[in-house]
Amino acid sequence: MTDTAKPPLWFWMVTGVLALWEVMGCFACITQIRLGAAAMGPVDDWSLKYYAALPVWYNGVYAVATFGGLLGAVALLLRDRRAKRVFQVSFAAIIVMFGYAFVATDLIAHKGLATVLPFPLLIAVVGALSIWLAQFAAGKDWLRG
C-alpha cells in the first residue's frame, strides 16, 4: 500500500452527500423496475404506454447508471482510485438512458422540454462532477491504488 495524503473534511462531507444521492437513485431505479409508471404515483394513459414501450435494455442501463454511481461513491469513501472509472461508466449510462428518452421517444413533444429536462440535467451534472471529484482527489493523492 502506498502512502496517501489525508483528505480534508469537505471531501468526506461531499462524498457522504454523494453516496446518499446515489442511494436515492438506486431506490428510484428499483422502484421503477418493479412498478413501472406506477412508481410515480397516479399517471395518465400516455405515461403508462411510454413506460410499457421502453426497451428491455433500458432498465439495465438505468441500473448501471444508478448502481455504478453508488459503487463510485463507495469507492471514493474507501479512497480507491477506481472511483473515476466507475463514475465514467455510470455517466455513460446516464447519457445513453436520457439520450434514448429524449431522441428516440416523443417524451419532449408530449411533456415539453421545460418539464422533462431539469432533473435529467441535474443528474448529468452530478455525474460529471463526480468524475471531476474523483480525478481531483486522485491528483491530490487522496486515493489509493
Backbone as JSON Lines, residues from 0, in Angstrom:
{"i":0,"aa":"M","n":[0.86,-1.18,0.0],"ca":[0.0,0.0,0.0],"c":[0.9,1.23,0.0]}
{"i":1,"aa":"T","n":[0.52,2.22,-0.8],"ca":[1.29,3.45,-0.86],"c":[0.73,4.45,0.14]}
{"i":2,"aa":"D","n":[1.6,5.35,0.58],"ca":[1.15,6.41,1.47],"c":[0.34,7.41,0.66]}
{"i":3,"aa":"T","n":[-0.74,7.87,1.24],"ca":[-1.57,8.88,0.59],"c":[-1.8,10.02,1.56]}
{"i":4,"aa":"A","n":[-2.08,11.18,1.0],"ca":[-2.38,12.35,1.82],"c":[-3.77,12.19,2.44]}
{"i":5,"aa":"K","n":[-3.96,12.86,3.54],"ca":[-5.25,12.8,4.24],"c":[-6.22,13.79,3.6]}
{"i":6,"aa":"P","n":[-7.39,13.31,3.16],"ca":[-8.37,14.23,2.57],"c":[-8.94,15.19,3.63]}
{"i":7,"aa":"P","n":[-9.31,16.39,3.22],"ca":[-9.9,17.34,4.16],"c":[-11.35,16.96,4.5]}
{"i":8,"aa":"L","n":[-11.88,17.59,5.51],"ca":[-13.24,17.32,5.97],"c":[-14.27,17.51,4.85]}
{"i":9,"aa":"W","n":[-14.1,18.55,4.02],"ca":[-15.08,18.81,2.96],"c":[-15.19,17.62,2.0]}
{"i":10,"aa":"F","n":[-14.07,16.93,1.76],"ca":[-14.1,15.77,0.87],"c":[-15.03,14.7,1.43]}
{"i":11,"aa":"W","n":[-14.93,14.43,2.73],"ca":[-15.78,13.41,3.35],"c":[-17.24,13.85,3.35]}
{"i":12,"aa":"M","n":[-17.49,15.13,3.58],"ca":[-18.86,15.63,3.58],"c":[-19.48,15.52,2.18]}
{"i":13,"aa":"V","n":[-18.75,15.96,1.17],"ca":[-19.27,15.9,-0.2],"c":[-19.46,14.45,-0.63]}
{"i":14,"aa":"T","n":[-18.51,13.61,-0.31],"ca":[-18.61,12.21,-0.69],"c":[-19.76,11.52,0.04]}
{"i":15,"aa":"G","n":[-20.0,11.88,1.29],"ca":[-21.13,11.33,2.02],"c":[-22.46,11.75,1.42]}
{"i":16,"aa":"V","n":[-22.58,13.02,1.07],"ca":[-23.81,13.51,0.42],"c":[-23.98,12.82,-0.94]}
{"i":17,"aa":"L","n":[-22.89,12.68,-1.66],"ca":[-22.93,11.99,-2.95],"c":[-23.41,10.54,-2.78]}
{"i":18,"aa":"A","n":[-22.92,9.86,-1.77],"ca":[-23.35,8.48,-1.53],"c":[-24.85,8.42,-1.22]}
{"i":19,"aa":"L","n":[-25.35,9.37,-0.43],"ca":[-26.79,9.41,-0.14],"c":[-27.6,9.68,-1.41]}
{"i":20,"aa":"W","n":[-27.13,10.59,-2.26],"ca":[-27.77,10.87,-3.55],"c":[-27.86,9.59,-4.38]}
{"i":21,"aa":"E","n":[-26.76,8.85,-4.4],"ca":[-26.72,7.62,-5.19],"c":[-27.63,6.53,-4.61]}
{"i":22,"aa":"V","n":[-27.75,6.46,-3.3],"ca":[-28.68,5.51,-2.68],"c":[-30.11,5.85,-3.1]}
{"i":23,"aa":"M","n":[-30.44,7.15,-3.11],"ca":[-31.78,7.54,-3.56],"c":[-32.0,7.17,-5.02]}
{"i":24,"aa":"G","n":[-30.97,7.32,-5.84],"ca":[-31.08,6.93,-7.24],"c":[-31.3,5.44,-7.39]}
{"i":25,"aa":"C","n":[-30.61,4.64,-6.6],"ca":[-30.8,3.18,-6.65],"c":[-32.21,2.81,-6.21]}
{"i":26,"aa":"F","n":[-32.71,3.48,-5.18],"ca":[-34.07,3.22,-4.73],"c":[-35.07,3.55,-5.84]}
{"i":27,"aa":"A","n":[-34.88,4.69,-6.51],"ca":[-35.76,5.07,-7.62],"c":[-35.69,4.05,-8.75]}
{"i":28,"aa":"C","n":[-34.49,3.57,-9.04],"ca":[-34.32,2.57,-10.09],"c":[-35.07,1.29,-9.76]}
{"i":29,"aa":"I","n":[-34.87,0.78,-8.57],"ca":[-35.54,-0.46,-8.16],"c":[-37.05,-0.27,-8.18]}
{"i":30,"aa":"T","n":[-37.51,0.86,-7.7],"ca":[-38.95,1.14,-7.68],"c":[-39.51,1.19,-9.09]}
{"i":31,"aa":"Q","n":[-38.81,1.87,-10.0],"ca":[-39.31,1.94,-11.38],"c":[-39.28,0.58,-12.06]}
{"i":32,"aa":"I","n":[-38.25,-0.19,-11.83],"ca":[-38.19,-1.53,-12.44],"c":[-39.33,-2.4,-11.92]}
{"i":33,"aa":"R","n":[-39.61,-2.29,-10.63],"ca":[-40.68,-3.1,-10.03],"c":[-42.07,-2.62,-10.43]}
{"i":34,"aa":"L","n":[-42.29,-1.3,-10.45],"ca":[-43.63,-0.78,-10.61],"c":[-43.91,-0.1,-11.95]}
{"i":35,"aa":"G","n":[-42.87,0.18,-12.74],"ca":[-43.07,0.88,-14.0],"c":[-43.59,2.28,-13.76]}
{"i":36,"aa":"A","n":[-44.52,2.72,-14.59],"ca":[-45.07,4.07,-14.49],"c":[-45.74,4.32,-13.14]}
{"i":37,"aa":"A","n":[-46.24,3.28,-12.51],"ca":[-46.92,3.43,-11.23],"c":[-45.96,3.9,-10.13]}
{"i":38,"aa":"A","n":[-44.66,3.82,-10.38],"ca":[-43.68,4.28,-9.4],"c":[-43.81,5.77,-9.14]}
{"i":39,"aa":"M","n":[-44.38,6.51,-10.1],"ca":[-44.52,7.96,-9.95],"c":[-45.87,8.34,-9.37]}
{"i":40,"aa":"G","n":[-46.66,7.38,-8.95],"ca":[-47.99,7.69,-8.43],"c":[-48.99,7.67,-9.57]}
{"i":41,"aa":"P","n":[-50.1,8.35,-9.41],"ca":[-51.12,8.38,-10.47],"c":[-50.55,9.01,-11.74]}
{"i":42,"aa":"V","n":[-50.72,8.3,-12.86],"ca":[-50.21,8.8,-14.14],"c":[-51.29,8.68,-15.2]}
{"i":43,"aa":"D","n":[-51.09,9.42,-16.28],"ca":[-52.04,9.39,-17.39],"c":[-51.77,8.18,-18.3]}
{"i":44,"aa":"D","n":[-52.66,7.97,-19.24],"ca":[-52.54,6.83,-20.16],"c":[-51.26,6.92,-20.99]}
{"i":45,"aa":"W","n":[-50.89,8.14,-21.41],"ca":[-49.68,8.29,-22.21],"c":[-48.47,7.78,-21.44]}
{"i":46,"aa":"S","n":[-48.33,8.13,-20.16],"ca":[-47.19,7.71,-19.34],"c":[-47.16,6.19,-19.18]}
{"i":47,"aa":"L","n":[-48.33,5.59,-19.0],"ca":[-48.39,4.12,-18.9],"c":[-47.88,3.47,-20.19]}
{"i":48,"aa":"K","n":[-48.32,4.01,-21.33],"ca":[-47.86,3.47,-22.61],"c":[-46.38,3.73,-22.83]}
{"i":49,"aa":"Y","n":[-45.92,4.9,-22.42],"ca":[-44.49,5.25,-22.56],"c":[-43.62,4.23,-21.82]}
{"i":50,"aa":"Y","n":[-43.91,3.99,-20.56],"ca":[-43.11,3.06,-19.77],"c":[-43.23,1.63,-20.28]}
{"i":51,"aa":"A","n":[-44.41,1.26,-20.74],"ca":[-44.6,-0.08,-21.28],"c":[-43.79,-0.28,-22.56]}
{"i":52,"aa":"A","n":[-43.56,0.8,-23.31],"ca":[-42.86,0.71,-24.59],"c":[-41.34,0.82,-24.45]}
{"i":53,"aa":"L","n":[-40.82,1.11,-23.27],"ca":[-39.37,1.2,-23.11],"c":[-38.74,-0.16,-23.44]}
{"i":54,"aa":"P","n":[-37.61,-0.15,-24.15],"ca":[-36.96,-1.43,-24.48],"c":[-36.44,-2.13,-23.23]}
{"i":55,"aa":"V","n":[-36.29,-3.41,-23.32],"ca":[-35.83,-4.22,-22.19],"c":[-34.48,-3.72,-21.66]}
{"i":56,"aa":"W","n":[-33.59,-3.34,-22.56],"ca":[-32.25,-2.91,-22.15],"c":[-32.26,-1.63,-21.32]}
{"i":57,"aa":"Y","n":[-33.32,-0.84,-21.43],"ca":[-33.38,0.45,-20.75],"c":[-33.21,0.29,-19.23]}
{"i":58,"aa":"N","n":[-33.88,-0.69,-18.65],"ca":[-33.75,-0.9,-17.21],"c":[-32.33,-1.3,-16.82]}
{"i":59,"aa":"G","n":[-31.67,-2.07,-17.68],"ca":[-30.28,-2.43,-17.41],"c":[-29.36,-1.22,-17.41]}
{"i":60,"aa":"V","n":[-29.58,-0.33,-18.37],"ca":[-28.78,0.9,-18.44],"c":[-29.07,1.77,-17.22]}
{"i":61,"aa":"Y","n":[-30.33,1.85,-16.84],"ca":[-30.71,2.61,-15.64],"c":[-29.99,2.04,-14.41]}
{"i":62,"aa":"A","n":[-29.95,0.72,-14.3],"ca":[-29.27,0.09,-13.17],"c":[-27.77,0.38,-13.19]}
{"i":63,"aa":"V","n":[-27.15,0.35,-14.36],"ca":[-25.72,0.67,-14.46],"c":[-25.48,2.12,-14.04]}
{"i":64,"aa":"A","n":[-26.35,3.01,-14.47],"ca":[-26.2,4.43,-14.12],"c":[-26.28,4.63,-12.61]}
{"i":65,"aa":"T","n":[-27.3,4.06,-11.99],"ca":[-27.52,4.32,-10.56],"c":[-26.59,3.5,-9.67]}
{"i":66,"aa":"F","n":[-26.51,2.2,-9.91],"ca":[-25.67,1.37,-9.05],"c":[-24.19,1.63,-9.32]}
{"i":67,"aa":"G","n":[-23.86,2.01,-10.56],"ca":[-22.49,2.44,-10.85],"c":[-22.12,3.69,-10.07]}
{"i":68,"aa":"G","n":[-23.06,4.63,-10.0],"ca":[-22.82,5.84,-9.22],"c":[-22.62,5.53,-7.75]}
{"i":69,"aa":"L","n":[-23.43,4.61,-7.23],"ca":[-23.27,4.22,-5.83],"c":[-21.92,3.53,-5.6]}
{"i":70,"aa":"L","n":[-21.56,2.65,-6.51],"ca":[-20.27,1.97,-6.39],"c":[-19.11,2.97,-6.46]}
{"i":71,"aa":"G","n":[-19.25,3.98,-7.33],"ca":[-18.22,5.02,-7.41],"c":[-18.13,5.81,-6.11]}
{"i":72,"aa":"A","n":[-19.27,6.13,-5.52],"ca":[-19.27,6.87,-4.25],"c":[-18.65,6.04,-3.13]}
{"i":73,"aa":"V","n":[-18.96,4.76,-3.11],"ca":[-18.36,3.87,-2.11],"c":[-16.85,3.79,-2.33]}
{"i":74,"aa":"A","n":[-16.44,3.71,-3.6],"ca":[-15.0,3.68,-3.9],"c":[-14.33,4.96,-3.4]}
{"i":75,"aa":"L","n":[-14.99,6.09,-3.57],"ca":[-14.42,7.34,-3.04],"c":[-14.31,7.29,-1.52]}
{"i":76,"aa":"L","n":[-15.37,6.79,-0.88],"ca":[-15.33,6.68,0.59],"c":[-14.2,5.77,1.05]}
{"i":77,"aa":"L","n":[-13.9,4.77,0.23],"ca":[-12.8,3.85,0.54],"c":[-11.46,4.36,0.02]}
{"i":78,"aa":"R","n":[-11.49,5.54,-0.61],"ca":[-10.3,6.19,-1.17],"c":[-9.63,5.33,-2.24]}
{"i":79,"aa":"D","n":[-10.44,4.75,-3.09],"ca":[-9.98,3.87,-4.16],"c":[-9.95,4.63,-5.49]}
{"i":80,"aa":"R","n":[-8.83,4.59,-6.19],"ca":[-8.67,5.3,-7.46],"c":[-9.62,4.82,-8.55]}
{"i":81,"aa":"R","n":[-10.15,3.63,-8.41],"ca":[-11.08,3.12,-9.43],"c":[-12.4,3.89,-9.46]}
{"i":82,"aa":"A","n":[-12.62,4.76,-8.48],"ca":[-13.85,5.55,-8.43],"c":[-14.05,6.32,-9.73]}
{"i":83,"aa":"K","n":[-13.01,6.9,-10.29],"ca":[-13.15,7.69,-11.51],"c":[-13.68,6.83,-12.66]}
{"i":84,"aa":"R","n":[-13.11,5.66,-12.85],"ca":[-13.54,4.78,-13.95],"c":[-14.99,4.34,-13.74]}
{"i":85,"aa":"V","n":[-15.35,4.03,-12.52],"ca":[-16.72,3.61,-12.24],"c":[-17.69,4.76,-12.5]}
{"i":86,"aa":"F","n":[-17.33,5.95,-12.08],"ca":[-18.17,7.13,-12.36],"c":[-18.29,7.38,-13.86]}
{"i":87,"aa":"Q","n":[-17.23,7.13,-14.6],"ca":[-17.28,7.32,-16.06],"c":[-18.27,6.35,-16.7]}
{"i":88,"aa":"V","n":[-18.27,5.11,-16.24],"ca":[-19.22,4.12,-16.76],"c":[-20.65,4.54,-16.4]}
{"i":89,"aa":"S","n":[-20.85,4.97,-15.17],"ca":[-22.16,5.44,-14.74],"c":[-22.61,6.63,-15.59]}
{"i":90,"aa":"F","n":[-21.71,7.57,-15.84],"ca":[-22.04,8.75,-16.63],"c":[-22.41,8.37,-18.06]}
{"i":91,"aa":"A","n":[-21.67,7.43,-18.63],"ca":[-22.0,6.96,-19.99],"c":[-23.42,6.38,-20.01]}
{"i":92,"aa":"A","n":[-23.77,5.63,-18.97],"ca":[-25.12,5.06,-18.9],"c":[-26.17,6.16,-18.76]}
{"i":93,"aa":"I","n":[-25.85,7.21,-18.02],"ca":[-26.77,8.36,-17.9],"c":[-27.03,8.96,-19.27]}
{"i":94,"aa":"I","n":[-25.98,9.15,-20.04],"ca":[-26.1,9.74,-21.38],"c":[-26.94,8.85,-22.29]}
{"i":95,"aa":"V","n":[-26.68,7.55,-22.26],"ca":[-27.45,6.61,-23.08],"c":[-28.91,6.62,-22.67]}
{"i":96,"aa":"M","n":[-29.16,6.56,-21.39],"ca":[-30.53,6.5,-20.87],"c":[-31.34,7.73,-21.27]}
{"i":97,"aa":"F","n":[-30.82,8.9,-20.97],"ca":[-31.56,10.12,-21.29],"c":[-31.5,10.45,-22.77]}
{"i":98,"aa":"G","n":[-30.41,10.07,-23.41],"ca":[-30.34,10.25,-24.86],"c":[-31.45,9.5,-25.55]}
{"i":99,"aa":"Y","n":[-31.67,8.27,-25.14],"ca":[-32.76,7.48,-25.72],"c":[-34.11,8.14,-25.42]}
{"i":100,"aa":"A","n":[-34.32,8.51,-24.18],"ca":[-35.61,9.08,-23.79],"c":[-35.91,10.37,-24.56]}
{"i":101,"aa":"F","n":[-34.89,11.19,-24.81],"ca":[-35.11,12.47,-25.47],"c":[-35.12,12.38,-26.99]}
{"i":102,"aa":"V","n":[-34.35,11.45,-27.56],"ca":[-34.21,11.39,-29.01],"c":[-35.12,10.34,-29.65]}
{"i":103,"aa":"A","n":[-35.26,9.2,-29.01],"ca":[-35.97,8.08,-29.65],"c":[-37.43,7.97,-29.24]}
{"i":104,"aa":"T","n":[-37.9,8.85,-28.38],"ca":[-39.31,8.82,-27.97],"c":[-39.92,10.21,-28.17]}
{"i":105,"aa":"D","n":[-41.21,10.29,-27.98],"ca":[-41.88,11.59,-28.09],"c":[-42.09,12.24,-26.72]}
{"i":106,"aa":"L","n":[-41.24,11.92,-25.78],"ca":[-41.34,12.45,-24.42],"c":[-41.34,13.98,-24.41]}
{"i":107,"aa":"I","n":[-40.39,14.6,-25.1],"ca":[-40.32,16.07,-25.1],"c":[-41.54,16.67,-25.78]}
{"i":108,"aa":"A","n":[-41.96,16.08,-26.9],"ca":[-43.12,16.6,-27.6],"c":[-44.38,16.51,-26.74]}
{"i":109,"aa":"H","n":[-44.47,15.47,-25.96],"ca":[-45.68,15.27,-25.15],"c":[-45.66,16.1,-23.86]}
{"i":110,"aa":"K","n":[-44.53,16.09,-23.16],"ca":[-44.47,16.74,-21.84],"c":[-43.88,18.15,-21.89]}
{"i":111,"aa":"G","n":[-43.06,18.43,-22.9],"ca":[-42.42,19.73,-23.01],"c":[-41.02,19.71,-22.42]}
{"i":112,"aa":"L","n":[-40.1,20.39,-23.09],"ca":[-38.7,20.41,-22.68],"c":[-38.51,20.97,-21.28]}
{"i":113,"aa":"A","n":[-39.24,22.03,-20.96],"ca":[-39.1,22.66,-19.64],"c":[-39.53,21.73,-18.51]}
{"i":114,"aa":"T","n":[-40.38,20.77,-18.82],"ca":[-40.83,19.82,-17.81],"c":[-39.86,18.66,-17.66]}
{"i":115,"aa":"V","n":[-39.34,18.16,-18.77],"ca":[-38.56,16.92,-18.71],"c":[-37.05,17.13,-18.59]}
{"i":116,"aa":"L","n":[-36.53,18.3,-18.89],"ca":[-35.08,18.49,-18.91],"c":[-34.43,18.77,-17.56]}
{"i":117,"aa":"P","n":[-35.02,19.54,-16.65],"ca":[-34.28,19.95,-15.44],"c":[-33.71,18.81,-14.6]}
{"i":118,"aa":"F","n":[-34.49,17.8,-14.27],"ca":[-33.96,16.76,-13.39],"c":[-32.92,15.89,-14.08]}
{"i":119,"aa":"P","n":[-33.13,15.45,-15.32],"ca":[-32.05,14.73,-16.0],"c":[-30.77,15.57,-16.13]}
{"i":120,"aa":"L","n":[-30.93,16.86,-16.33],"ca":[-29.76,17.74,-16.41],"c":[-29.03,17.76,-15.08]}
{"i":121,"aa":"L","n":[-29.78,17.84,-13.99],"ca":[-29.16,17.79,-12.65],"c":[-28.42,16.46,-12.45]}
{"i":122,"aa":"I","n":[-29.04,15.37,-12.86],"ca":[-28.41,14.06,-12.73],"c":[-27.1,14.01,-13.52]}
{"i":123,"aa":"A","n":[-27.11,14.54,-14.74],"ca":[-25.9,14.55,-15.57],"c":[-24.82,15.44,-14.96]}
{"i":124,"aa":"V","n":[-25.21,16.58,-14.4],"ca":[-24.24,17.47,-13.77],"c":[-23.61,16.79,-12.56]}
{"i":125,"aa":"V","n":[-24.42,16.13,-11.74],"ca":[-23.87,15.41,-10.59],"c":[-22.93,14.3,-11.07]}
{"i":126,"aa":"G","n":[-23.31,13.61,-12.13],"ca":[-22.43,12.57,-12.68],"c":[-21.1,13.14,-13.15]}
{"i":127,"aa":"A","n":[-21.13,14.26,-13.86],"ca":[-19.9,14.89,-14.34],"c":[-19.05,15.39,-13.17]}
{"i":128,"aa":"L","n":[-19.7,16.0,-12.18],"ca":[-18.96,16.48,-11.01],"c":[-18.36,15.33,-10.2]}
{"i":129,"aa":"S","n":[-19.01,14.18,-10.21],"ca":[-18.47,13.0,-9.53],"c":[-17.17,12.55,-10.18]}
{"i":130,"aa":"I","n":[-17.15,12.56,-11.5],"ca":[-15.91,12.22,-12.23],"c":[-14.83,13.23,-11.87]}
{"i":131,"aa":"W","n":[-15.19,14.51,-11.9],"ca":[-14.22,15.56,-11.57],"c":[-13.69,15.38,-10.15]}
{"i":132,"aa":"L","n":[-14.57,15.1,-9.19],"ca":[-14.15,14.93,-7.79],"c":[-13.16,13.77,-7.66]}
{"i":133,"aa":"A","n":[-13.45,12.66,-8.33],"ca":[-12.55,11.51,-8.27],"c":[-11.19,11.86,-8.88]}
{"i":134,"aa":"Q","n":[-11.21,12.57,-10.0],"ca":[-9.96,12.99,-10.64],"c":[-9.2,13.96,-9.74]}
{"i":135,"aa":"F","n":[-9.91,14.91,-9.14],"ca":[-9.29,15.89,-8.25],"c":[-8.66,15.18,-7.04]}
{"i":136,"aa":"A","n":[-9.41,14.26,-6.45],"ca":[-8.9,13.54,-5.27],"c":[-7.68,12.7,-5.63]}
{"i":137,"aa":"A","n":[-7.69,12.1,-6.81],"ca":[-6.53,11.32,-7.25],"c":[-5.33,12.24,-7.44]}
{"i":138,"aa":"G","n":[-5.58,13.42,-8.02],"ca":[-4.49,14.37,-8.23],"c":[-3.9,14.9,-6.94]}
{"i":139,"aa":"K","n":[-4.7,14.95,-5.9],"ca":[-4.22,15.4,-4.58],"c":[-3.62,14.25,-3.78]}
{"i":140,"aa":"D","n":[-3.6,13.06,-4.38],"ca":[-3.05,11.85,-3.75],"c":[-3.87,11.43,-2.52]}
{"i":141,"aa":"W","n":[-5.18,11.65,-2.6],"ca":[-6.07,11.23,-1.51],"c":[-6.55,9.8,-1.71]}
{"i":142,"aa":"L","n":[-6.33,9.25,-2.9],"ca":[-6.85,7.91,-3.22],"c":[-5.72,6.92,-3.35]}
{"i":143,"aa":"R","n":[-6.04,5.66,-3.14],"ca":[-5.07,4.57,-3.2],"c":[-5.28,3.75,-4.48]}
{"i":144,"aa":"G","n":[-4.27,3.02,-4.81],"ca":[-4.43,2.05,-5.9],"c":[-3.87,2.46,-7.21]}
